[in-house]
Amino acid sequence: MNLLLDRSAIRQDALSIFQAGIVAADPYQAIKCYLNPELFDSYAKVHLIAFGKAACAMIRAATEIIPIEMRPGKGIAVTNYENVSCIDHVDVFGAGHPLPDINGLKAAQLIADRVSNAKKNELVLILVSGGGSALIPYPAGQITLQEKAAVTELLLAAGATINQINCVRKHLSRLKGGGLARLATPADVHALILSDVLGDDLSAIASGPTVADNTTYADAIGVLKAKGIWEQSPENIRQHLEQGNLGIIAETPKPGDDIFTNTGYTLIGSNSISVNAMLETAQKLGYETHLYSDRLCGEAKTVATTLVERRLKLPLQNKPLAWLAGGETTVILKGKGRGGRNQEMALAFALAAEQQGLTGNWVFLSGGTDGRDGPTDAAGGLVDPRTIKRMTQAGINPAELLANNDSYNALTRSNDLVITGATGTNVADLQILLIRPELYTHN
């Protein structure tokens, strides 16, 4: 993986620890570890469906295990454009993420047709990974794809959490919120899930297409109103949600529904698994490790500032320290710059460290495990005590760029972007703060 060239040993340590987190979420190996041919002995056919950023790696592993004579037709895989690859006996579709597009709609319709034709004594094997919600849009009722995309964009710009976004998505979709499981009845359904959601709430991962939904139309309306975007939402969206709230449109399937009698799942990878891998790697590199949070959330700038403040309250120690975290923060868009939540957090940390006088030899890395942070080609940022000086020497004002949500430009000028390319997986974000006792002397 072509990671950013380091300027010091401590920067390389941070990159190595981040890489360990990504490797722990390897989707191909996760499928290989779980599946064996004996699992399918009781089925006449196995319908193979994959969606998410890890879809290609997951379905490739599955095709190497499930006998081809058991698979009716080709498998279907839907992933983001960067992760598309050719796989024998699989139709692979590239689709839009984080905003859905027409290619995703066509793929979702194909998936719906395929699972609707599954019969009793057949298995629909669903391989789910992060990003699946945006990649298979199938709007309900009279809602158009453009209207659904507009609501998603409004939610992202308003700083909605992934759970809030998914709550709304489920009630605008034919597949999400248990919809896919409903379509697959009377066949058996089993989902192998690579989680990108904090706490591994299965109803939130890819908006829970195969699991019961505890949220309601009233909850979805509440999210849009709480974020101040109800009136901005398309009329078709508001009308659909209001009809659902009145009982005119059926709710999403709830716990206890008969359709889930023959539906199961297995969690095969998650953010917490990746965080544990980072802890082990940091220990091997000689750091005393501390789990800062395994559910890091909140606005990226605020979270970064709080982390600096927490560190300053603790006494200095004469040994290398590693504070590690995993989670998913948010960004409230107020400017017109480029960047993502991880780049914004890295830039905010560097500014807070400069303003509050965080001294010593430290580095802070925040990165997305999918290799893409927001609408950029960067996974995140890796900053150190000289970051702000490099930016000012390059003739930019980092505080102004942060206010304009332009962290990508700022970190580009200081050469502090983390570039991995598409990793083929997605288990949310990882954060690494390393502190060594020796003074930082690198430029």
C-alpha positions in Angstrom: 0.0 0.0 0.0 1.4 3.4 -1.0 1.2 5.3 2.2 2.5 8.8 2.7 6.3 8.8 3.1 7.3 9.3 6.7 9.5 12.1 8.0 10.3 10.4 11.3 10.2 7.0 13.0 7.1 8.0 15.0 5.2 8.9 11.8 6.1 5.5 10.3 4.9 3.9 13.5 1.5 5.6 13.2 1.2 4.4 9.6 2.1 0.9 10.6 -0.5 0.9 13.3 -3.1 2.2 10.9 -2.2 -0.4 8.4 -2.7 -3.1 11.0 -6.3 -1.9 11.6 -7.0 -2.1 7.9 -5.5 -5.6 7.5 -7.7 -6.8 10.4 -10.7 -5.9 8.4 -9.6 -7.8 5.3 -12.9 -9.0 3.8 -11.5 -11.8 1.7 -9.9 -13.5 4.6 -13.0 -13.0 6.8 -15.2 -14.9 4.3 -12.6 -17.6 4.0 -12.5 -18.1 7.7 -16.2 -18.5 8.0 -17.5 -20.3 5.0 -17.1 -24.0 4.2 -19.0 -26.2 1.7 -20.7 -28.2 4.4 -22.8 -25.2 5.3 -24.7 -25.5 2.1 -25.5 -29.3 2.1 -29.2 -28.8 3.0 -29.9 -26.3 0.2 -30.8 -26.9 -3.4 -29.4 -23.6 -4.5 -27.4 -20.7 -3.1 -28.2 -17.2 -4.5 -25.0 -15.0 -4.0 -25.5 -11.3 -3.5 -22.9 -8.8 -2.2 -23.0 -5.0 -1.7 -20.7 -2.5 -0.1 -17.2 -1.3 -0.4 -15.8 -4.8 0.3 -18.3 -6.5 -2.0 -15.8 -7.7 -4.6 -13.3 -9.2 -2.1 -16.1 -10.9 -0.2 -17.9 -12.4 -3.2 -14.6 -13.6 -4.7 -13.9 -15.6 -1.6 -17.4 -17.0 -1.6 -17.2 -18.1 -5.2 -14.0 -20.0 -4.4 -15.9 -22.0 -1.7 -19.5 -22.4 -2.9 -19.7 -25.0 -5.8 -20.6 -23.4 -9.0 -23.3 -26.0 -9.7 -25.2 -24.7 -6.6 -25.3 -21.2 -7.8 -28.2 -20.4 -10.2 -26.9 -17.8 -12.7 -24.2 -15.3 -11.9 -23.7 -13.7 -8.5 -24.3 -10.0 -8.1 -21.8 -7.6 -6.5 -22.3 -3.8 -6.1 -19.5 -1.6 -4.9 -18.1 1.9 -5.3 -16.4 2.7 -8.5 -12.9 2.6 -7.0 -13.2 -1.0 -5.8 -14.7 -2.5 -9.0 -12.9 -5.7 -10.2 -13.7 -8.5 -12.6 -14.8 -11.8 -11.0 -15.6 -15.0 -12.8 -19.3 -15.9 -12.7 -20.2 -12.6 -11.0 -21.9 -9.5 -12.4 -20.1 -6.6 -10.8 -21.7 -3.1 -10.7 -20.0 0.1 -9.8 -22.3 2.6 -8.2 -22.2 6.1 -6.5 -21.1 6.7 -2.9 -21.9 8.6 -0.6 -24.6 9.9 -3.0 -26.6 7.2 -4.8 -26.8 7.2 -8.6 -28.6 5.5 -11.5 -26.2 2.6 -11.7 -26.9 1.8 -8.1 -30.6 1.9 -8.8 -30.3 -0.6 -11.7 -28.2 -2.9 -9.5 -30.7 -2.7 -6.7 -33.6 -3.5 -9.0 -31.6 -6.6 -10.3 -31.0 -7.7 -6.7 -34.7 -7.3 -5.9 -35.7 -9.4 -8.9 -33.2 -12.1 -8.0 -34.1 -12.6 -4.4 -37.9 -12.3 -5.2 -37.5 -15.5 -7.3 -35.7 -17.5 -4.5 -37.7 -20.5 -3.4 -38.2 -22.6 -0.2 -35.2 -24.8 0.5 -32.9 -22.3 -1.2 -30.5 -19.9 0.5 -30.0 -16.2 -0.3 -26.5 -15.5 1.0 -26.0 -11.8 1.5 -22.5 -10.3 1.9 -22.8 -6.9 3.5 -20.1 -4.2 4.0 -19.9 -0.5 4.7 -21.3 1.8 2.1 -24.0 -0.7 1.1 -26.8 1.7 2.0 -25.9 4.3 -0.6 -24.8 1.7 -3.2 -28.2 0.0 -3.6 -30.8 2.7 -3.7 -34.3 1.6 -4.5 -36.7 4.4 -3.6 -40.2 3.5 -2.3 -43.5 4.7 -3.7 -43.3 7.7 -6.0 -39.9 8.9 -4.7 -37.3 9.5 -7.4 -33.6 8.7 -7.1 -32.8 12.4 -7.4 -35.1 13.2 -4.4 -33.6 10.5 -2.3 -30.1 11.7 -3.1 -31.1 15.3 -2.3 -32.2 14.2 1.2 -29.0 12.3 1.8 -27.0 15.3 0.8 -29.0 17.5 3.1 -28.4 15.1 6.0 -24.7 14.9 5.4 -24.3 18.7 5.2 -26.3 19.0 8.4 -23.9 16.7 10.3 -26.4 13.9 10.8 -25.0 10.7 12.3 -24.9 7.5 10.4 -27.8 6.1 12.5 -29.9 9.2 11.7 -29.1 9.0 8.0 -30.0 5.3 8.0 -33.3 5.9 9.9 -34.4 8.2 7.1 -33.1 5.9 4.3 -35.0 2.9 5.6 -38.3 4.6 5.3 -37.6 5.8 1.8 -36.5 2.4 0.4 -37.8 -0.9 -0.8 -34.7 -2.9 0.3 -33.5 -1.3 3.5 -34.9 -1.8 7.0 -35.6 -5.5 6.4 -37.1 -5.0 3.0 -34.7 -7.4 1.3 -35.5 -10.1 3.7 -39.2 -9.6 3.1 -38.6 -9.9 -0.7 -36.7 -13.2 -0.2 -39.5 -15.0 1.6 -39.9 -18.0 1.6 -36.2 -18.7 1.0 -33.7 -18.8 3.9 -31.6 -15.7 4.2 -28.2 -15.4 5.9 -26.0 -12.3 6.0 -22.3 -12.2 6.5 -21.6 -8.7 7.8 -18.5 -6.5 7.8 -19.6 -3.7 10.2 -18.8 0.0 9.7 -21.2 1.0 12.5 -20.2 1.8 16.1 -21.5 -0.8 18.4 -22.2 -3.1 15.4 -25.9 -2.3 15.4 -27.0 -4.7 12.6 -30.1 -2.6 11.8 -27.8 0.3 10.9 -25.2 -1.5 8.8 -26.1 -0.8 5.2 -29.4 0.3 6.7 -30.2 -3.2 7.8 -31.7 -4.8 4.6 -32.0 -8.3 6.3 -32.8 -7.4 9.9 -35.7 -6.0 11.8 -36.1 -2.2 12.1 -36.8 -0.6 15.4 -37.2 2.9 13.9 -40.5 4.4 12.6 -41.7 6.9 10.1 -42.2 9.3 13.0 -38.5 8.9 13.9 -37.5 9.7 10.3 -39.6 12.8 10.3 -38.1 13.7 13.7 -34.5 13.5 12.3 -35.3 15.8 9.4 -36.9 18.3 11.7 -34.2 18.1 14.3 -31.6 18.9 11.7 -33.6 21.8 10.3 -34.0 20.3 6.9 -37.7 19.1 6.9 -38.9 22.1 4.8 -36.0 21.8 2.4 -36.7 18.2 1.7 -38.5 17.4 -1.5 -42.4 17.3 -1.3 -42.5 13.7 -2.4 -40.3 12.7 0.5 -42.3 14.6 3.1 -45.6 13.2 1.7 -44.3 9.6 1.8 -43.1 9.9 5.4 -46.3 11.6 6.5 -48.4 8.8 4.9 -46.3 6.2 6.6 -46.7 8.0 9.9 -50.5 7.9 9.4 -50.4 4.1 8.6 -51.4 4.6 5.0 -48.0 3.0 3.9 -46.8 -0.1 5.7 -44.0 0.2 8.3 -40.7 -1.5 7.9 -40.6 -5.1 9.3 -40.3 -5.1 13.1 -38.8 -7.6 15.6 -40.9 -10.7 15.8 -42.2 -10.5 12.2 -42.6 -14.0 10.7 -40.3 -13.1 7.7 -37.3 -13.3 10.1 -38.0 -16.9 11.2 -35.5 -18.2 8.6 -33.2 -15.2 8.5 -29.8 -15.1 10.3 -26.5 -13.3 10.3 -22.8 -13.5 11.3 -20.6 -10.6 12.1 -17.2 -11.3 10.5 -15.4 -7.9 10.9 -15.9 -4.6 12.7 -14.3 -1.4 13.9 -13.7 -2.9 17.3 -11.7 -5.8 15.8 -9.5 -3.3 13.9 -9.0 -1.2 17.0 -7.8 -4.3 18.9 -5.4 -5.1 16.1 -4.0 -1.5 16.4 -3.6 -2.0 20.2 -1.6 -5.2 19.6 0.6 -3.6 17.0 1.3 -0.5 19.1 2.4 -2.7 22.0 4.7 -4.7 19.7 6.3 -1.4 18.6 7.1 -0.6 22.2 4.2 1.8 23.1 2.2 1.8 26.3 -1.3 1.6 24.9 -4.5 3.3 26.0 -7.9 2.9 24.4 -9.2 6.4 24.2 -12.6 5.4 22.8 -14.1 2.5 20.8 -17.1 4.6 19.9 -15.6 8.0 19.0 -18.3 10.3 17.7 -19.3 14.0 17.6 -18.2 16.9 15.4 -14.7 16.2 14.2 -13.3 19.6 15.2 -14.7 19.4 18.7 -13.5 15.8 19.2 -10.0 16.8 18.1 -9.9 19.8 20.5 -11.1 17.6 23.4 -8.4 15.0 22.7 -5.7 17.7 23.0 -7.2 19.0 26.2 -7.4 15.5 27.7 -3.7 14.9 26.8 -2.6 18.2 28.4 -4.3 17.3 31.7 -2.1 14.2 32.1 1.5 14.4 33.4 4.3 13.8 31.0 5.8 10.3 31.1 9.3 9.1 30.2 8.0 6.3 27.9 6.3 6.0 24.5 2.5 6.3 24.7 -0.2 5.4 22.2 -3.8 6.6 22.5 -6.0 4.7 20.0 -9.6 5.1 19.0 -12.2 4.0 16.5 -15.5 5.4 15.5 -17.1 7.9 13.1 -17.3 11.6 13.6 -19.3 14.1 11.6 -18.7 17.5 9.9 -21.1 20.3 9.7 -20.5 22.0 6.3 -20.3 25.8 6.6 -17.7 26.5 3.9 -17.1 25.5 0.3 -13.7 23.7 0.7 -12.8 20.0 0.2 -12.1 17.4 2.8 -13.7 14.8 5.0 -14.2 14.2 8.7 -10.8 12.6 9.2 -8.8 15.3 7.4 -10.9 17.9 9.3 -10.1 16.2 12.6 -6.4 16.0 11.8 -6.2 19.7 10.9 -8.2 20.7 14.0 -5.9 18.6 16.2 -2.8 20.3 14.8 -4.4 23.8 15.3 -5.5 22.9 18.9 -2.1 21.5 19.7 -0.4 24.7 18.5 -2.8 27.0 20.3 -2.8 25.0 23.6 1.0 24.3 23.7 1.1 20.5 23.2 4.8 19.9 23.2 7.1 16.9 22.7 7.4 14.4 19.9 3.9 13.5 18.9 1.9 12.6 15.8 -1.8 12.3 15.3 -3.4 10.2 12.5 -7.1 10.0 11.6 -8.1 7.9 8.7 -11.0 6.1 7.0 -10.4 2.3 6.6 -11.9 2.5 3.2 -9.1 4.7 2.0 -11.4 7.5 1.0 -12.3 10.4 3.3 -15.2 12.5 2.0 -15.1 13.5 -1.7 -11.3 13.3 -1.9 -8.6 10.8 -2.8 -7.2 10.8 0.7 -7.9 8.4 3.6 -7.2 11.1 6.2 -4.4 13.1 7.7 -1.2 12.6 9.7 -0.1 15.7 11.6 2.8 16.5 13.9 4.3 19.5 15.8 5.6 21.1 12.6 2.4 20.9 10.6 1.1 24.4 11.3 4.5 25.9 10.6 4.7 24.1 7.3 1.3 25.5 6.3 2.1 29.0 7.2 5.5 28.8 5.4 3.5 27.6 2.4 1.5 30.9 2.6 -1.8 29.6 3.9 -3.8 30.3 7.0 -4.8 26.9 8.4 -7.5 28.3 10.7 -9.2 30.0 7.8 -9.1 26.8 5.7 -10.6 24.8 8.6 -13.4 27.3 8.9 -14.0 26.8 5.1 -14.0 23.0 5.5 -10.9 23.0 3.3 -8.8 20.5 5.2 -7.7 18.8 2.0 -6.0 21.9 0.7 -4.4 22.6 4.0 -3.0 19.1 4.5 -1.8 19.0 0.9 0.3 22.1 1.4 1.9 20.7 4.5 2.3 17.2 2.9 0.3 15.6 5.7 -2.3 13.7 3.7 -2.6 9.9 4.1 -3.1 8.4 0.7 -3.8 4.7 0.6 -6.1 4.3 -2.5 -9.2 2.2 -2.2 -8.6 -0.5 0.4 -11.5 -2.8 -0.5 -12.9 -2.7 3.0 -14.8 -0.3 5.3 -15.1 -0.5 9.1 -15.4 3.2 9.8 -12.5 5.3 11.0 -9.4 4.9 13.1 -7.5 7.4 15.2 -3.9 7.2 16.5 -2.1 9.6 18.9 1.5 8.7 19.5 3.8 10.5 22.0 7.5 9.8 22.5 9.6 11.4 25.2 12.4 12.6 22.9 12.1 16.1 21.4 10.7 16.4 17.8 13.5 17.7 15.5 12.2 16.8 12.0 11.2 19.4 9.4 
